[in-house]
């Protein structure tokens, strides 16, 4: 159910007390015997709130020590690249991590400008460092680098997040995060005994090295995006960083490549008081949400469109994107992905491997499937979580990986890997390239696709649940669907494994010719998610969701 204040400007009662949130980070001590207060790595690291004793100094000390021990076991001897976003808890957690890393003798590379650090710049830095002389990526040998990103992504201002990136540069696989979480929980109760070097002393250590993430990343962007076509077309791109880590990157991109980029809101504020409220009644900094982006859209519709041909956005750590077009508003991420893959795989990246496919998560729109089939491209469907694209991007099995929650990355123009984590900047820049090259903005191209492939209706419903109920999702099977039909159509598949890699999806997906639903628990919040899509009608979508709820309720014993 959509909250009554969704889409309305944030009020004082919606704002966090920043000092209190940071104070609780240091003052609250988690109880390792309380499940909700233990270290839990979801699809994108450990997340929580200091106000709920789920993201506190103890957690970060224990996790960082576990990472330092993992590095020794894995013989990772190079520098650790560490970045942070603009959430209130990110800076204190970043400082804590550096104290523990230096005490463990780890070389740490921090931003040379004492600036915020987007997630993709950490991935790109790790991969560049680990590149062999012949241009290939190496995963063994001396001086391998890895990284940490301190961010809860688009989560509310109360939250903190902590993510480990191994030498592959993307989200760590489950076996790594499970081991790190298990060791961190062993250490949690005795975190005060873990060695640390006081922050100011650590900064003066030879182990802390300055690295210009911004210059390094921006200088390399021309190997991913066709800036010549954007520059010659004069496309005017507006960017709203939404108070996030990309804020100081856009002026440098604009200057370096001679573009016409305007930063709409250059402010950073850990309360995010300039946001409109998201669907669930919270401040959630999601550039793909029409509720969170309503303030920007209203501003554009009230005259600001005179300055721009299209507008892009990024979330706090700049790993998610949002595309806003005139006479349309915020594009559904599924629709933009479908536009991107048709453009990229239709001759506009001649340097890409011919066999490379399109990677999508199994909860992304089937419109992508239809587009892929129309251009003869292989489709690789994986479970939720960008970690499933890491190896396929390296191997060239996929040249593009995208997910319905507005995360994507794709290869360099010469076919080599760019990032193996989500990159929210390159989709915004690609939207300008697409507009410049085709003469149509992405929303107009989506309309063309609808005319060819049909219109679909897509929705995700989040429902509160418990940790015990979340664990039951792993036991879901096709037998839990007792009917042979879904919304009146014959069921064609009941999936508990992703067809692209046969990995367990942690839930269930049911498909028909024109309808599907998938149910799975959140990896970072106590909710379960039901995704559904229908190419039939909005009422058919409602029927799919109702029938999906019946299946889940029975399986969870409701």
N, C-alpha and C positions, 0 to 999 in steps of 0.2 A: 504494500500500500504506500502511495506517495504521501509524504508529510505535507501538512497544511501550509507550512512556510517554504516549501520547495520552490526555488526560483526567486525568492524574495531576498533583498539585501540583508546581510548579517547585521544583527543588533548587538548591543553591549552584552546582553545575556548569553549570546552565542560565543563570545570571545573568551579565550583562556586567560588566566592569570599567569603570565610567562614566568615570573619569579617563583610562584608556587610550584609550577610544573618542574622547573629546574631544581628547586629546593627539595622536592620529593625524590628526585633522581638520586640525590645524595643521602637523604634522611631515611627513606623507607628501605627496609631489609627484607628480601624475599624469603619465604619459608619453603625449602626444597621439598617438603612433604605435601605442599599444596600444588595440585596439578597445574592450575592456572598461573602459578608463579614460577614455574620451572622454565628452562630454556627449551623452546620449541621452534625448530626450523621448518617454515612452510615452503611454498614454492619460491619465495624470494627472501630467505633468511629469517632471522628472529625479529618479531615485531611485538610491540606492546606499549603500555603507557606507564609512566612513573606514578600516576594517580591510582593505578590498579596493581601496583607492585609487580608489574610484568616487564618493565624496561627500566632498570635501575643500575647504579654503579656496579653492584655485585654481579649482575648479568654480564656486563661488558668486560669486567675484569676476568671472569671465568671463561667466557667465550674466547677472548683474545689469548688467554693462556693456552686454551685448547688448540687454537689455530697455530700458535708458536710451536707447540709440541707436534702438531700435525706436519708442519714444515720440516722439522727435523726428521721425522719418520719418512717423509716423502722425498727427502734430500733436495728440498727447495732452498737454494743458498743465495739467490739474487735478491734484489730489492723488493719490498712490498709497497705497492702504490696504494695510497689511502685517500679517499675523497669523502666529502660530506655535502648534504643539501642544506636547505634553509629552515628546517624544522627546529624548534626551540631546543629539543633534546639532542640534536645532532652534534652541536659544538662540544658540549660536555662529554658525550660518548666518544667523540673523536679524540679529545684530550686524554681520556682514560686509556683508550686503546694504545696511543703513542707511549704512554708511561709504561704499560706492560710490555709492549714490543721492544722498546729500548732496553728494558731490564733483561729481556731474553736475548739481547745481542742482535736483533733484527735490524737491517738497514731499512729505513722508512722514507718514502718519497712523498713529501707534502707539497701543496700548491705554492709556487714561488711568489704569488701575489697575495697570499693569505686570503684567498677567495674561495667561494663555493665551487664544488667540483661535480659536474654532471656525471651520472653513471656511465654513459658511453665513452667519456674521455678516459676513464680508468681502464675500461676494456681495451680501447684502442692503444693506450700506452703499454699495457701488458703485452699485447700481441706484437707491437712494434719491437719491444725489447727482446721478445723471445723469437724473433724472426731469424732464420739462418742466413748465411751469406748468399745462398742461391735463391732467396726470397720465400722459401717454404717455412712453415711453422715447425718449431721443434718443441718437444715435450720431455726430453731427457737431456742430461748433461749439466755442466756447471752454470751457475749464475742465472738460473731460471727465475723469473719474476712471477708474483701473484698479487692479489690485492684485496682490499676491504672497501666497501662503500657504506657509509653511515647514512641511512635513509629509510623511512617507511613509505617511500614513493608518494602516492596521492592521498594517503591516509590523513585523518583529521589532525589538527595542530597539537593535540595532546599526545600524539604517538611518536615513538622512535622506532628505528629499524637498523639492523646490522647484518650485512650480507658479505659472504666470503666468495671471492673469485679465484679459482686455482689458475695454473699457468695457461689453461685454455682460454682465459679471459672472460668467460661467461659464468652464469650461475653454476655453483658446484653441484655435482650429481648427488643423488640421495645417499649413496654409501658414504660419501665424504661428510655431508652435513649431519647424517645420523651419528657418525663417529664423533664429530666435533660436539654435537649437542649432548651426547652421552657423557663425554669427558667433562664438559662444562657443568653438567648437573652434578657430577661427582665433586667438583671443585666449589660449587655454589655456596655450600654451607660454611666453608672455610676460606672464603675469598680474601679475607683480610690478611691471610698468611702468604698470599701470592706476592712475589717481588715486583716492585714498581720503582721507577725513577721519577721524582717530582717533575711536573710538566716543564717548568722554566729551565730546569737543569737538563731535561731530555732534549729540549730544543737546541741547546748549546753543544750537544753531543755530536761527534763525527758521524754517528749512525743516522742522524736526521738530515736528509738531503732535500734541497729545494728543486722543484721540477715545474716548468712552465706548461701546465696541462693545456691552457688556452691556446698558446702559440703552437704547440705541438699538434693539437687536434685541428685547428683552423687551417694551418698550412697544408694539411693532408686532405682536406675536404674536396679539393679539386679532382682527386682521384676517384671520387664517388659520384659527384654531381656535375652535370654539364653546365658550368657557369657561363660559358660563352653564349649559349642560346638564351639564357635568362637575361644576361646583360644586354645583348643586342635587341631583345624584344621590348625592353623597358618595363617589364611586368613589375607592378608595385605590390610588394609583399609586406603586410603588416604582421607583427609578431607580438603576442602577449605571453611573456614568460610566467605569468601567474605567480609572481613573487618567488620564482624558483632559481635554481642554480645556473640556468642558461643566460641569465640577464645580461652579463657582461661579455658574452660570446658574440651576440648578434652585431654590435657595432664593429667589432673586429672583422667579422665575416663580410659585412657591408663594405668596409674600407678595403680589405684585402682583394676582393673580387669585383669591386666597382659596381655594386648592385643598387637597387632602390628599395631598401628595407627600412621600415619605420618601427621602432619599439613603442608599442602603445602604452604600456604601463611598466616603467623601470623600477617601481618600488618593491622592496622586500620588507615584510613585516610578519614575524612569527605568529601573530594572531590571525592573519589573513582576513582582516576586517573589510577589505575591498571585494571579497567574494560574495556571490549569491549562494544561498543554501542549496545543498544537493538533495537528491530524491528522498533520503532517509532522515532529513531534518538536521543534518550535521554539515559543518564546513568541511567539504571534501574537495581537494584541489585536483579535479579530474578534467582535463581539457577536452574529453570526448563527451562529457555529460551536458545535455542541453539545459539542465537546471543550474549546474555550477557555472556554466558559461553564459547564462542569461543576461547578466550585467554587461558583459562585453557585446553580446549580440544587440542588446537594446541601444547601447552607445553607437554601434555601427549603423543601425537603422535610423538613428536620430541625426545623421549627417556625416558621421565619420567615414562612410563608404566613399565619400568624395576623394579620399586620400589613397585608397587601396583597391586593388583588383581582387585580392583574396587575403585571408588572414589565417595564420597558424598559431598554435599554442603549445606549450610544454608544461609538464607537471613539475613538482619541486625538485626532483633529481633529473629531470629532462630525459627520462626513458620512455615517456608516453607523449603522444602527439594529439592534436586536435585540428581539424580543418573546417574553416568557416567560409562560406561562399555567399555572395550577394543573392537576395531573393530565395535563399534556401535556409541559412542558419548553419548550425553545427552538423556536419556529416556523421552519419553512423559509421563507426570504424570499419565495420564489415564492408560497407559500400565503398569506402575509400581504398581498402585493401584490394577489392575486386578491380577498381580502376587502375591502381598501381601495377598489379600483375599483368593486366592486359597491355599496358603501356610498355613495361619493362621487357616482357617476353615477346613483343611483336616487332623486333628489329632495332630497338633503341639501346640495347646493350650487346653489340656484336662481339665484344670480347668475352662474354660469358660462356662457360662450357655448354656445348650443345645438348648434353644429356641432363643438365641440372634441372631440378623440378621446383615446384612451388610448395613451400611448407606452410601448413595451417594447423591450428589447434582444432580438435574435433568439436568444439563449441562455437567455432566461427561459421559464418553463413555459407549455405550451400550455393549461393550465388557465385562464390569463388570456384566451386566445383564446376559449375556450368561454364564459366569463363575459361577455365583451364581446358576443359574438353573442347571448346570451340577453337582454341589456338593450338591444340595438340600438345599441350604441356603436361608433364607428369605431375600428379598431385600426391603429396606426402602428408598424411594426416596423423598428428601425434597428440598425446595427452596434453592437458593444460599445464603451462609452465614453459618459460622460454628456454630452460635448460635442455629441452628436447631438441632444440635447433643447433646446439653448440657443435656437436660432431657432424651433422649433415652440412653445416656451413663450411666447416674445415675440409671435409671430403669432397665437396662439390656436388653432393647428392641433391642439395637444394641451393638455389641462388638467392632465394628470398624466404624469410620466415616471418609470419605475421599471426597475431592473435586478436580476438574480438575485443579485448580490453585496451586496444589502441597501442599495442607494442609491435614494433617491427625492426628488422635490420635486413640489409641485402649486401651483396658482394660489391667490391670495387669495380670500376669500369673494365679493368683488365681481367676480372674473374677471380682475383685473390680475395681472401677474407678481409672484411672491414672491422666489424665488431661481432662478438658472439653474445652480446647482451643487447637489450632493446636500446634503440637510439631514437630519441624524439626529435632531434634537430633535422636529420636527413629526410624524414617524411615531409616536414614543412617545406624544406628546400626543393624536394622532388615535386611538390604540388606546383611550385613556381615554374619548374622545368617543364612539367606536363602542360601547363597553361601556355607557356611560351612556344612549345613545340607544336601543340595541336590547335591552338587558337581557342580552346574551350577550357573552362575551369573544371575541376574534378566533379562538381555537382552536375554540371551539364553533361559530362561524359557518363555519369551514373544514369542519368535519364536515358541516354542512348542504350546503355546496357539493359535497363528495364524493358525498353521496347523490344529488345532482341531475346532476352532470357526470362522475362516475366517479373512481376512485382512480388516481393515477399514482405512478410511482417515478422519481426523478430523481437523477442523480449527475454529479459532475465529477471527472475523473481528470487529475492533473498529471504530466507526464513530463519529466525533464531533457532539455535539447537544447542546441545550439550556436547562435551567432549566424548561421552559414552556413545551418544547417537552418531557422532561423526565417525567413530570407529566402525560402526555397523555398515557404513557405506562400502567398505572393502568387501563385504560379504554379499553385496547385491549381485544378482545373476539374471539371465534372461528368463529363468523360471519364475521370477517375481512378477513378470508381465503375463498375466493369465489369459488375456484376450489376444486374438489374432489380428485385431484392427486398431488403428490409432486415428481418431477424428474421422472415422468412416472409411479410411484407406487400409489396404492390406499391409501389414508390417513386413518389411523386407529384411530387417536386421535387428538383432538385439546384442549390442556390443558391450563387453567389459574390458576389451583390449582395443587399443588404437590400431587401425588397419595399416598405418604407415610404418610402424615399428614393432607392433605386437606387444607394446608395453601396457601394463595395467593402468586403467584410467581412474581407479579409485572410486568408481561409481558405475553408472549405466547410461548407454545411449540407445535410443530406439528410433528407427527410421522407417519411412514409407516413401513412396515416389515423390510426394510434394510436402511432406511434413516430417519433423523430427523433434525429439527432446533429449536432453542430457541432464542428469542429476549428479551432483558431486558436492562434497563438503569443501568449504574454504580452507586453504592451507594457513591462513593468517588470522582469521576471525572465527568466532563461534556462531557461524551461520552455515546453512547449506544453500546451494544455488541450483536453481532449475533454469536451464536455457531452452528456448523453444523457437521454432521457425515454421512458418507456413507460406507456401506459394499459392494457397487457395484463397484465403480471405482472413480479415481480422477475427471473425467469429470462429473460424477453424482454428486459429491460433489459441483463442480462449479455450476451446475444447481440448486442444493438445495439453495446455497447461493444467486444466482440471484433471485430465486423465493421468498426467504425470504426477500430480500431487497425490492421487489415490495410490499409485504404485509406491511412492516413497513413504507415505504414511503407514501402509501395510508392512513394508519392509522394516521400518523403524519401530514397529509395534505400537503405533499410535491408536 
